[in-house]
Amino acid sequence: MRMDTPPVRDLVLLGGGHSHVQVLKSFAMKPLPGVRLTVVSREVLTPYSGMLPGHVAGLYTQRDMHIDLGPLSRVAGARLIADEVTALDLSAGQVSLADHPPLRFDRLSINTGAVPNGVAGGGIPVKPIGRFLPRWQAVKASASPGDTLALIGGGAGGVELALAMARSVADGVQILLVSERLLPGQPAEVRRLLESALARSGVRVLTDFRVTSATDTEIGAADGRTEQIDYLFWVTGVAAPQWIRDSGLATDEQGFISVSRTLQSLSDPRVFAAGDIAHLQDQPRPKAGVFAVRQGPVLADNLRRSVESRGLRNYRAQSRFLTIIGTGDGGAVASRGAWVTAGAWVWRWKDWIDRRFMARFKKLPEMPDPRSNLPRALRAGAPDAMRCGGCGAKLGAEPLRRVLDRLPVQGRAHVPMGIGDDAAVVQVASGQILLTVDGFRSITDDAYLFGRITAHHALNDVFAMGGKGTAALALATVPLMAETMMEEELFALLKGAVDVLNAHDVPLVGGHSAEGAELSLAISLTGTLDGAPIGKAGVQPGDVLVLTKPVGTGVLLAGDMRGETPSDELQLAFKAMDQSNADAVVVLKRHGLRALTDVTGFGLLGHLGEMLRASGCGVRLRMNDVPVLPGARRLMKQGVFSSLQSNNELALADYELRGSALTDPQLRLLVDPQTSGGLLAALPASLADACVSELQQSGYAAAAVIAEAVDGDWQIVGD
C-alpha cells in the first residue's frame, strides 16, 4: 500500500510579511517531506508596503498591491489560519490566537511586522496597512474642500504618503505634513528634490513641531503651538507588540526580537524572526521592507536546515541600499549612498521592480491532474480529479434516489417522518424525538473552523424541523501524522464542533475516532420538538419563500481548490457558513412559518423542489432576487463549479425558464451545492416584509423574498 510521507514536525509561520511569502514560495518549489507548514495571518491578503503610496495615489488597485496568501499557501502545502496572535508560550511550545485554540510548534518563525509607536490620542496609524486601508478609503470619500488632512512623521514614508494623498484627495483639501525634522538621514539633494515636489503638490510642511498631544481635530506641540485639523494620520516609528515583550524571548530595548546572523532567536533556537519585528544583534538596520525582502531566502533555507539539524547560513545586511521615493505625479527620486537621480523614468523603474516582485507570488504553478497518470484508454471514464469537500462531495440526488429505491422499505409505526425529511421523527414512550446525521471531509485546512462549520451544518437539520438539539455524537477521522500532531489536530477539530454545540446547549456525549486519508467529521444529533414538526410540506399558493443566507459556497470552495477564489471572498463564504440559523428559526416562527428546509448539497432548486412536491403546488422564482456571495457569479461565469454541479443541474428540467439561458451564471448558482447554507421558509405574503426586516436586523443581512408559491407550474423568471 502506497502512503504519503506522514508529517512529524510542525513549522509555524506567524505573519504573512515580505519574508514569509518567500518561505511559502520556497516550500512550493521544494517541499520538505515530514514537515507540516502552517501560516497564521490576521489578513489573508498581505500588503506589499512598497506599493502602498502608489495605491493611495490611485496608481495601483487593491489587488495589485496585495499578495493572496490562500493560493500561495495551497501550492506550498501549508495550512492557512486567519487569526491574530495574542500570546506565545515557549515552555509549552504553543501560540495563543484570538479565535482559535492554541497552536503547537516545533519550529516557529515570526514575520508579523510591528505596531505604531508614538501615537498619542486620536488619529489613524498607517501600520498595520491592512487596518489603515479601509479607514483611508472612508476618509478619502468624506473629505471635502476646506478640510485639512494631517500626517505626523517626516521620514521617507511620511513624505511619500503625503505626496500620494495630495494626488488622490478632492480639490481644496489641504495636506499638512508635520515633523520635528524633514527626511532625517537622507542626502541633501534628496531633501531638496522632495521639498520641491511637496511644494508643487501644495502640501504644507510644518517642521520643528514635536507633537505632544493629538485629537481627531487638533494637534499640539511641546512649545504650546496648536493646529486645527479634520483628519489625522500617523506615519511615525514602530514598536514591538506586547505579546512579543511578554513571551520571554530576548529582545532589544524597544521589544524587538534579538536574532543572530542566522535570523535565529538569541534565547530560543526553535524561534526565528525577520523583517520589522527582528533586531539584528550585530548589524542593526532601519525598519525598512528592503531588509525583509532580502532576509526571505536565508530564512527559508535556515528553517529547512533547522528542522533537519543542519548548520545554518548567515544573513549579511547590506550597508547601502537603493531607496526610491515616489512623488505622486508619475515621478520618483532614487538614491544609493551619495548617488541621487530623479524623473519619470525612475518611477517606471520602481514600478518594474515592484511588479516583478509581486509576480513571483501571483503567477503560481498549476496543480497537476492525477488523471494524466492513467493509460490514455482509461482517461475518458475517470472522474474530475478536483473533488470538492463539504456538501460538494455528496452523491448526486439521482444516484442516491436509485440506491434508496433498491433498499427495503424502512417505514415503521414509530417513525412518522423518516427518509426524505431533514431529520427523522421517532415516537418514543415520552413523546417524539428527532434523529439526524451529517458530515463530510474537510473544506479547509483550518481544523477548528472546519469543526465549527460541520456542527452548524448538522444542527441545521434539527432547526429545519422546528426543533432544538439535545445531544450529539461525533465520528472524526484524522490523517496519519506524529502522535502529538494527531492529538492536536483532533483537539482543534472537536473544539470547533463543541464550541458551536455548547452555544446551542447541545452536549457532545460520545463518538468514535479513526485514522484515515483525509480530515473528516460527521455529527449525529438527537433533538426535541416544541409542538408539531414543521417539515417541508405546508406551502400554500399565495405564500412567499424567504431565503436567509446567500448561495455560492460550492463554487467558491471549488475555486479555492483551483487557486482561483481570492482569499478575502473565501473568508466571506466561511463567515456565512459559520453563522447559526437558530435565531432565524425564531424570527420565522413569529411570522407565520408554514414550511421549512435547509439549503445544502442539492442546491436551492433541489431543496425547493422537495418542498413543492411535498406541498403539491407550483412556484414563480425570481432568479435575480436570490442573494449570492461575492465572487460566486464571476467564478461560475469562468466555468468553475463544484463536482456535484452537473448532477444538481438535472433539477433544472423540472422548471420552466423565462428570460434566462441555461448558461446564465445566476441560474447555475441556483443548483450550486451549499455547505451550512441558509433556511428556505414559506410564510404568508402579508408578513414577508416584516419578517425579512427582522431577519436582517438579527444578523442575516442577505435575507430576501425570492419566490411566490402558485397553482400550476414551476417557473424561474430571469428578468
C-alpha positions in Angstrom: 0.0 0.0 0.0 1.4 3.4 -1.0 1.4 6.1 1.6 2.4 9.8 1.5 5.2 10.7 4.0 3.4 11.5 7.3 4.2 14.9 8.9 6.3 14.6 12.0 7.2 18.3 12.7 5.2 21.4 12.8 6.7 24.5 11.3 4.6 27.6 12.1 4.9 31.0 10.4 3.4 33.9 12.3 2.5 36.7 9.8 2.4 36.9 6.1 5.1 39.5 5.7 7.7 40.0 2.9 10.0 37.3 4.3 7.3 34.7 4.9 5.8 34.9 1.4 9.2 33.9 0.2 9.3 31.0 2.6 6.0 29.8 1.2 7.2 30.1 -2.3 10.4 28.1 -1.4 8.3 25.3 0.0 6.0 25.4 -3.0 9.0 24.9 -5.3 10.7 22.3 -3.0 8.5 20.7 -0.3 10.2 19.3 2.8 8.9 15.7 3.5 7.8 15.2 7.1 7.1 18.9 7.8 3.6 20.4 8.2 3.7 24.1 7.3 1.2 26.5 8.9 0.9 30.2 8.3 -1.1 32.4 10.7 -2.1 35.8 9.5 -4.7 38.4 10.5 -5.0 39.5 6.9 -5.3 36.8 4.2 -4.4 39.5 1.6 -1.0 40.6 2.7 0.0 44.1 1.5 3.3 44.9 -0.1 4.4 48.1 1.6 6.4 49.3 -1.4 3.2 49.8 -3.4 1.1 51.5 -0.7 1.8 55.1 -1.7 1.1 54.2 -5.4 -2.2 52.6 -4.3 -3.1 55.7 -2.2 -2.3 57.9 -5.3 -4.6 55.8 -7.4 -1.9 54.1 -9.5 -2.4 50.6 -8.2 -5.6 48.7 -7.4 -6.2 46.8 -4.1 -5.4 43.6 -5.9 -2.2 45.0 -7.4 -0.6 45.7 -4.0 -1.6 42.6 -2.2 -0.3 39.0 -2.2 -3.1 36.5 -1.7 -1.9 34.0 1.0 -4.6 31.5 0.1 -3.4 30.2 -3.3 0.2 30.7 -2.2 -0.3 28.6 0.9 -2.1 25.9 -1.1 0.7 25.4 -3.6 3.2 25.4 -0.7 1.1 22.7 1.0 0.6 25.0 4.0 -2.4 25.4 6.3 -3.6 29.0 6.4 -5.3 30.2 9.6 -6.8 33.6 9.5 -6.4 34.9 13.0 -4.3 37.2 15.3 -1.6 36.2 17.7 -2.3 37.1 21.4 0.4 35.3 23.3 3.4 33.0 22.9 4.1 30.2 25.4 7.6 29.0 24.8 7.6 26.4 27.6 4.5 24.7 26.1 5.6 25.3 22.5 2.3 26.9 21.7 0.9 30.1 20.1 -2.3 31.5 21.5 -4.7 33.0 19.0 -7.7 35.3 19.3 -10.3 33.0 17.9 -8.7 29.5 17.8 -7.4 27.1 20.3 -3.6 27.2 21.0 -1.4 26.1 18.1 1.6 23.9 18.8 5.0 24.3 17.0 8.4 22.5 16.7 9.9 25.4 14.8 8.5 29.0 14.8 9.2 31.9 12.5 7.9 35.4 13.2 7.4 38.0 10.5 4.3 39.8 11.8 5.6 43.3 11.4 5.4 45.9 14.1 2.8 48.2 15.7 2.7 52.0 15.6 4.9 53.8 18.1 4.4 57.3 19.5 0.7 57.5 18.6 -0.8 60.0 21.1 -4.5 60.4 21.3 -6.7 60.2 18.2 -5.9 59.6 14.6 -5.2 56.7 12.2 -1.9 54.8 12.2 -0.6 53.8 8.8 0.6 50.5 10.2 -0.6 47.8 10.1 -1.5 48.6 6.5 -4.5 46.1 6.5 -6.3 48.2 9.1 -5.2 51.6 7.6 -6.6 51.0 4.0 -10.4 50.8 4.8 -10.1 53.8 7.1 -8.2 55.7 4.4 -10.9 55.0 1.8 -13.5 56.3 4.2 -11.6 59.5 4.8 -10.9 60.0 1.1 -14.7 59.6 0.4 -15.7 62.1 3.1 -13.0 64.8 3.0 -14.3 67.9 1.3 -12.8 71.3 0.2 -11.5 73.2 3.2 -10.7 70.1 5.2 -7.2 69.5 6.5 -5.6 66.0 6.5 -2.5 66.0 8.8 0.2 63.4 8.6 2.6 63.1 11.6 6.0 61.9 10.5 8.5 63.5 8.2 10.6 60.4 7.2 10.6 59.0 3.7 7.3 57.1 4.3 5.5 60.2 5.5 6.7 62.3 2.7 5.8 59.8 0.0 2.4 59.2 1.5 1.7 63.0 1.8 2.5 63.3 -1.9 0.3 60.4 -2.8 -2.6 61.8 -0.7 -2.3 65.2 -2.4 -2.8 63.5 -5.8 -5.8 61.5 -4.6 -8.0 63.8 -2.5 -10.6 66.2 -3.8 -9.5 69.7 -4.9 -9.4 72.1 -2.0 -8.5 69.5 0.6 -5.3 70.6 2.4 -2.5 68.1 3.2 -0.4 69.0 6.2 2.9 67.2 6.9 4.1 67.6 10.5 7.5 66.6 11.8 10.4 67.8 14.0 12.8 67.2 11.0 12.1 66.5 7.4 13.8 63.5 5.8 16.4 62.9 8.5 19.3 60.8 7.3 18.6 61.5 3.6 21.2 63.2 1.4 20.8 66.9 0.9 19.9 66.5 -2.8 17.1 64.1 -1.9 15.7 66.6 0.6 15.9 69.4 -2.0 14.1 67.4 -4.7 11.3 66.2 -2.4 10.8 69.6 -0.8 10.3 70.9 -4.3 7.8 68.1 -5.0 5.9 68.8 -1.8 5.7 72.5 -2.8 4.4 71.6 -6.3 1.7 69.3 -4.8 0.5 72.0 -2.4 1.5 70.1 0.7 2.0 72.3 3.6 5.1 71.3 5.7 5.3 72.1 9.4 8.8 71.3 10.9 10.2 71.9 14.4 6.8 70.8 15.6 7.2 68.0 18.2 3.7 66.6 18.7 2.8 66.1 22.4 -1.0 65.9 22.2 -3.4 64.9 19.5 -7.1 64.5 18.9 -9.1 64.0 15.8 -9.5 67.8 15.5 -6.3 69.3 17.0 -2.6 68.6 17.4 -0.4 70.3 20.0 3.4 70.9 20.1 5.8 70.9 23.0 6.2 74.7 22.7 2.4 75.3 23.0 1.6 75.8 19.4 -1.6 74.1 18.1 -3.0 73.2 14.7 -6.7 72.6 13.8 -7.2 69.6 11.6 -10.1 67.4 10.3 -8.3 64.1 9.9 -5.1 62.8 11.4 -2.7 60.0 10.2 0.4 58.7 12.0 3.5 57.7 9.9 5.9 57.5 12.8 8.2 54.8 14.1 7.1 51.3 15.1 7.3 49.2 18.2 7.0 45.5 19.1 3.6 44.2 20.0 3.0 43.4 23.7 2.8 39.6 23.2 6.4 39.7 22.0 7.5 41.6 25.1 5.7 39.1 27.3 7.0 36.0 25.6 10.3 35.7 27.4 12.3 35.9 24.1 15.4 38.0 24.2 14.7 41.5 22.8 16.3 44.9 22.4 15.2 48.0 24.4 12.2 48.5 22.1 11.0 44.9 22.5 12.1 43.7 19.0 13.3 40.0 18.9 17.1 39.8 19.1 18.4 37.5 16.4 21.8 36.4 15.3 23.1 36.5 11.8 21.2 33.3 11.1 17.9 35.1 12.0 17.6 32.7 15.0 16.5 34.0 18.4 19.4 34.6 20.8 17.4 32.9 23.6 15.4 30.1 21.9 16.9 28.2 19.0 13.4 27.0 17.9 12.4 30.5 17.1 13.4 32.7 14.1 12.4 36.2 13.2 12.7 38.5 10.2 11.5 41.9 9.0 10.5 44.8 11.3 9.9 42.5 14.3 13.6 41.4 14.3 16.6 43.2 15.7 19.8 42.0 14.1 22.2 41.8 17.1 25.4 42.9 15.5 24.2 44.6 12.3 21.2 46.9 13.2 19.4 48.4 10.3 16.4 50.7 9.8 12.9 49.2 9.8 12.5 49.0 6.0 10.9 46.5 3.7 14.0 46.1 1.7 15.6 44.1 4.5 12.6 41.8 5.0 12.8 41.0 1.2 16.5 40.3 1.4 16.1 38.1 4.5 13.4 35.8 2.9 15.7 33.4 1.0 18.1 33.0 4.0 15.2 32.5 6.4 13.6 29.8 4.2 16.9 27.9 3.9 17.6 28.1 7.6 14.1 26.9 8.6 14.8 23.8 6.5 18.3 23.4 7.9 17.0 23.8 11.5 14.3 21.1 11.1 16.9 18.8 9.6 19.5 19.6 12.3 22.0 21.0 9.8 24.3 24.1 10.0 22.7 27.5 9.4 23.6 30.2 6.9 24.4 33.8 7.9 22.5 36.7 6.6 24.5 39.8 5.9 22.5 43.1 5.8 23.6 45.4 3.1 25.0 48.7 4.4 24.0 50.6 1.3 20.7 50.0 -0.4 18.6 51.6 -3.1 15.8 53.9 -1.9 13.1 55.1 -4.4 10.5 57.6 -3.2 7.6 58.4 -5.4 6.4 62.0 -5.9 2.8 61.1 -6.6 2.8 62.7 -10.0 4.4 59.9 -12.0 7.9 60.7 -11.0 10.3 59.5 -8.3 13.6 60.2 -6.5 16.2 57.5 -6.2 19.3 57.3 -4.1 22.0 54.9 -3.1 24.7 56.3 -0.9 25.7 59.6 -2.4 24.2 58.8 -5.8 20.9 60.6 -6.5 18.7 60.8 -9.5 15.1 61.7 -10.3 12.4 61.7 -13.0 9.5 59.8 -14.6 11.9 57.1 -15.7 12.8 56.4 -12.0 9.1 55.8 -11.3 8.9 53.4 -14.2 12.0 51.6 -12.9 10.4 51.4 -9.4 7.1 50.1 -10.9 9.0 47.4 -12.8 10.8 46.3 -9.7 7.6 46.2 -7.6 5.5 44.4 -10.2 8.3 41.8 -10.8 8.5 41.1 -7.1 4.7 40.7 -6.9 4.5 38.4 -10.0 6.6 35.8 -8.1 3.7 35.2 -5.8 0.8 35.6 -8.2 1.9 33.5 -11.1 1.8 30.2 -9.4 2.2 26.7 -10.9 -0.9 24.8 -11.8 -1.7 21.7 -9.8 -1.0 18.5 -11.8 -4.0 16.4 -12.9 -3.7 12.9 -11.5 -5.7 11.6 -14.4 -2.6 12.1 -16.6 -1.0 9.1 -14.9 -3.8 6.9 -16.3 -3.3 5.0 -19.6 -4.8 7.1 -22.4 -7.6 4.5 -23.0 -8.8 4.9 -19.4 -8.8 8.6 -19.0 -12.2 9.2 -20.6 -14.0 7.3 -17.8 -12.1 8.9 -15.0 -13.9 11.5 -12.8 -12.7 15.0 -12.5 -9.6 15.0 -10.2 -10.7 18.2 -8.4 -13.2 16.6 -6.0 -14.9 19.0 -3.7 -15.2 18.7 0.1 -18.2 19.7 2.2 -21.6 19.2 0.6 -20.0 19.4 -2.9 -18.7 15.8 -2.1 -22.2 14.4 -1.7 -23.5 11.8 -4.1 -26.0 13.3 -6.6 -29.7 13.3 -6.0 -30.5 10.8 -8.7 -27.9 8.1 -7.8 -29.0 8.5 -4.1 -32.6 8.1 -5.0 -31.9 5.0 -7.1 -30.0 3.4 -4.2 -32.7 4.2 -1.7 -35.3 2.7 -4.1 -33.3 -0.6 -4.1 -33.3 -0.8 -0.3 -36.2 -2.4 1.7 -38.9 0.0 2.7 -38.0 1.5 6.1 -41.4 2.6 7.3 -42.3 1.7 10.9 -45.2 2.7 13.1 -43.0 4.5 15.5 -41.3 6.6 12.7 -43.9 9.1 11.4 -41.3 11.0 9.4 -38.2 9.3 8.1 -36.0 9.3 4.9 -36.7 12.3 2.8 -37.2 14.8 5.6 -34.4 16.9 7.1 -34.5 14.8 10.3 -36.4 11.7 11.3 -39.2 11.9 13.8 -39.3 8.9 16.1 -42.0 8.1 18.5 -40.8 7.1 22.0 -42.6 6.5 25.3 -42.2 10.1 26.4 -43.2 11.6 23.0 -41.3 12.4 19.8 -37.6 12.9 19.2 -35.6 14.0 16.2 -32.7 12.0 14.7 -30.2 13.1 12.1 -26.6 12.7 11.0 -24.5 14.9 8.7 -20.8 15.3 7.9 -18.1 15.4 5.2 -14.5 15.6 4.5 -12.8 18.9 5.2 -13.3 22.1 3.2 -10.4 23.9 4.8 -7.0 23.1 6.4 -8.2 25.0 9.5 -9.4 22.1 11.6 -11.1 24.3 14.2 -13.0 26.3 11.6 -14.0 23.0 9.9 -15.3 21.6 13.2 -17.4 24.7 13.7 -18.9 24.6 10.2 -19.7 20.9 10.5 -21.6 21.5 13.7 -23.6 24.3 12.3 -24.4 22.2 9.2 -25.6 19.3 11.3 -27.7 21.5 13.6 -29.5 22.9 10.6 -31.3 19.6 10.0 -32.8 19.9 13.5 -33.6 23.6 13.1 -35.3 22.8 9.7 -37.8 20.7 11.6 -38.5 23.4 14.1 -36.7 21.6 16.8 -33.7 22.0 19.1 -30.7 19.7 19.7 -30.3 17.7 22.9 -27.2 15.5 22.4 -24.5 14.8 19.8 -22.2 12.0 18.7 -19.1 12.6 16.5 -17.2 10.5 14.1 -13.8 12.1 13.5 -11.2 10.9 11.0 -7.6 12.4 11.3 -4.8 11.9 8.8 -1.7 9.9 9.9 0.9 12.2 11.5 3.2 12.1 14.5 1.1 11.1 17.5 1.3 14.5 19.2 0.3 16.2 15.9 -2.7 13.9 15.5 -3.8 14.6 19.1 -3.6 18.4 18.5 -5.5 18.1 15.2 -8.3 16.1 16.8 -8.5 18.5 19.6 -8.8 21.5 17.3 -11.5 19.7 15.2 -13.6 18.7 18.2 -13.1 22.0 20.0 -14.6 23.8 17.0 -17.6 21.5 17.0 -18.0 21.6 20.7 -17.9 25.4 20.9 -20.8 25.6 18.4 -22.7 22.7 20.0 -22.3 24.2 23.5 -23.5 27.5 22.3 -26.8 25.8 21.4 -26.9 23.8 24.7 -26.1 20.5 22.9 -23.6 18.3 24.8 -21.2 16.1 22.9 -21.9 12.7 24.6 -19.6 10.3 22.7 -18.4 9.2 19.3 -15.6 7.4 17.5 -12.2 8.5 16.2 -10.3 6.9 13.3 -7.2 7.4 11.2 -7.8 8.0 7.5 -6.6 9.6 4.3 -8.3 13.0 5.0 -9.6 15.1 7.8 -13.3 14.5 8.1 -16.1 14.9 10.7 -19.7 13.6 11.0 -22.1 14.5 13.7 -25.2 12.6 14.7 -27.8 14.6 16.6 -30.9 13.9 18.7 -33.4 16.7 19.3 -36.7 17.5 20.6 -39.7 19.3 19.2 -41.7 22.2 20.7 -45.0 21.3 19.2 -45.6 19.6 15.8 -42.6 19.2 13.4 -42.6 21.8 10.6 -41.2 19.7 7.7 -41.2 20.5 4.0 -44.9 20.2 3.4 -47.3 23.0 4.1 -46.5 25.5 1.3 -49.8 27.1 0.1 -50.4 29.1 -3.1 -50.0 32.8 -2.3 -47.2 32.1 0.2 -43.8 33.7 -0.3 -40.5 31.9 0.0 -37.7 33.5 2.1 -34.0 32.6 2.0 -31.9 33.5 5.0 -28.4 33.2 3.6 -26.7 33.9 0.2 -25.8 30.9 -2.1 -22.4 30.3 -3.7 -20.4 28.3 -1.2 -20.0 25.4 -3.6 -18.4 27.3 -6.4 -16.2 29.4 -4.1 -14.9 26.2 -2.5 -14.3 24.7 -5.9 -12.5 27.8 -7.0 -10.3 27.7 -3.9 -9.2 24.2 -4.8 -8.0 25.6 -8.1 -6.4 28.7 -6.6 -9.0 30.9 -8.3 -11.0 32.2 -5.3 -9.5 35.3 -3.8 -8.9 34.6 -0.1 -11.0 37.6 1.1 -14.0 36.2 -0.8 -13.4 32.8 0.6 -13.3 34.2 4.1 -16.7 35.8 3.5 -18.0 32.4 2.5 -16.6 30.8 5.6 -18.2 33.6 7.7 -21.6 32.7 6.2 -21.1 29.0 6.9 -20.0 29.8 10.4 -23.3 31.6 11.2 -26.0 29.7 13.1 -29.6 29.5 11.7 -31.0 29.2 15.2 -32.1 32.9 15.5 -33.6 32.8 12.0 -36.0 30.0 13.1 -37.2 32.1 16.0 -37.9 35.0 13.7 -39.6 32.8 11.1 -41.9 31.3 13.6 -43.0 34.7 14.7 -44.2 35.4 11.2 -46.5 32.5 10.4 -44.0 29.9 9.3 -45.7 27.1 7.3 -42.9 25.0 5.8 -39.1 24.9 6.2 -36.0 23.2 4.9 -32.3 24.0 4.9 -30.4 24.5 1.6 -27.5 22.1 1.3 -25.9 19.7 -1.2 -28.7 19.6 -3.8 -28.7 23.4 -4.2 -31.6 25.8 -3.8 -33.7 24.3 -6.6 -33.2 20.7 -5.4 -34.4 21.6 -1.9 -37.2 23.9 -3.2 -38.4 21.0 -5.4 -38.7 18.8 -2.3 -40.9 21.4 -0.7 -43.1 21.8 -3.7 -43.6 18.1 -4.2 -44.4 17.6 -0.6 -46.9 20.5 -0.7 -48.4 19.9 -4.2 -48.0 23.4 -5.5 -46.1 25.4 -8.1 -43.7 28.4 -7.8 -42.6 31.6 -9.5 -39.0 32.1 -8.6 -37.3 35.4 -9.4 -33.8 34.3 -10.2 -32.1 37.7 -9.7 -33.6 38.2 -6.2 -31.6 35.2 -4.9 -28.7 36.6 -2.8 -25.3 35.5 -3.9 -21.9 35.5 -2.1 -19.2 37.9 -3.6 -17.2 36.3 -6.3 -19.6 33.4 -7.0 -21.1 34.8 -10.2 -17.6 35.6 -11.6 -16.3 32.1 -10.9 -19.4 30.4 -12.4 -19.1 32.6 -15.5 -15.4 31.4 -15.8 -16.5 27.8 -15.8 -15.6 27.0 -12.3 -18.1 24.8 -10.4 -18.4 22.1 -7.8 -18.0 18.4 -8.6 -21.7 18.0 -7.8 -22.9 20.7 -10.2 -23.7 18.5 -13.2 -25.8 16.2 -11.1 -27.6 19.1 -9.5 -28.4 20.7 -12.9 -30.7 17.8 -13.6 -33.2 19.6 -11.4 -33.4 22.4 -13.9 -35.5 20.1 -16.1 -38.4 20.4 -13.6 -38.6 24.2 -14.1 -39.9 26.4 -16.9 -37.3 29.0 -17.7 -38.5 32.5 -18.7 -36.0 35.2 -19.7 -32.9 33.1 -18.9 -30.5 30.8 -20.7 -29.2 27.5 -19.2 -25.7 29.0 -19.3 -26.6 32.1 -17.2 -24.2 32.1 -14.1 -27.0 33.3 -11.8 -29.2 30.4 -13.0 -26.5 27.8 -12.5 -25.9 29.2 -8.9 -29.5 28.1 -8.1 -28.2 24.5 -8.1 -24.8 25.2 -6.5 -24.3 22.8 -3.6 -24.3 24.6 -0.2 -22.4 23.7 2.9 -24.0 25.1 6.1 -26.4 27.1 3.9 -29.4 29.1 4.8 -33.0 28.2 5.6 -35.7 28.2 2.9 -39.1 29.1 4.5 -42.7 29.5 3.3 -44.9 32.1 5.1 -47.9 34.3 4.3 -47.2 37.1 1.9 -48.7 39.7 4.2 -46.0 39.0 6.8 -43.0 38.8 4.5 -41.7 42.4 4.7 -41.7 42.4 8.5 -40.1 39.0 8.6 -37.3 40.0 6.2 -36.7 43.2 8.1 -36.4 41.4 11.4 -34.1 38.8 9.9 -31.8 41.4 8.6 -31.7 43.2 11.9 -30.9 39.8 13.5 -27.7 39.4 11.5 -29.0 37.8 8.3 -28.1 40.7 6.1 -28.8 38.9 2.8 -32.2 37.5 3.8 -34.7 38.1 1.0 -38.0 37.0 -0.5 -37.1 35.1 -3.6 -40.3 33.5 -4.9 -44.1 33.1 -4.6 -46.0 29.8 -4.4 -48.6 29.4 -7.1 -51.1 26.9 -8.5 -49.6 25.2 -11.5 -46.1 25.0 -13.0 -42.7 25.6 -11.5 -41.2 28.7 -13.2 -37.9 30.6 -13.0 -38.1 34.2 -14.1 -34.9 35.8 -15.2 -35.9 39.4 -15.8 
